[in-house]
Amino acid sequence: MEQITHLLDSHTTDIDIAKVMELLPGDWSLDILERFLTRALANHFHELLEGQIVKNLRKSENLQVRAELVSLQSRLTVVTDRT
């Protein structure tokens, strides 16, 4: 049990929480897994929030590019024989 908890604690970011919970014996208490679960959930929420930030930054960039495109398309360009 000690080796398993050490492995979980040292590789928190690499391990799927749901898969761990399926594989562990049912008689283990949450106290044994508290450190792993706390760190794994914190990491999960960090990744979730980071993903939302990246998504919103990309949306903002997309809106800026679209606004620039509309601005460029609305310019009047005169083409003559010399230009």
Contacts in CASP RR format, 6 or more apart in sequence:
PFRMAT RR
TARGET T0000
AUTHOR 0000-0000-0000
METHOD contacts of the structure
MODEL  1
MEQITHLLDSHTTDIDIAKVMELLPGDWSLDILERFLTRALANHFHELLE
GQIVKNLRKSENLQVRAELVSLQSRLTVVTDRT
1 28 0 8 1.000
1 32 0 8 1.000
4 24 0 8 1.000
5 32 0 8 1.000
5 33 0 8 1.000
5 35 0 8 1.000
5 36 0 8 1.000
8 15 0 8 1.000
8 20 0 8 1.000
8 33 0 8 1.000
8 36 0 8 1.000
9 35 0 8 1.000
9 36 0 8 1.000
9 39 0 8 1.000
12 36 0 8 1.000
12 39 0 8 1.000
12 40 0 8 1.000
12 43 0 8 1.000
13 40 0 8 1.000
13 43 0 8 1.000
15 40 0 8 1.000
17 37 0 8 1.000
17 40 0 8 1.000
17 41 0 8 1.000
17 44 0 8 1.000
20 36 0 8 1.000
20 40 0 8 1.000
24 33 0 8 1.000
30 37 0 8 1.000
END
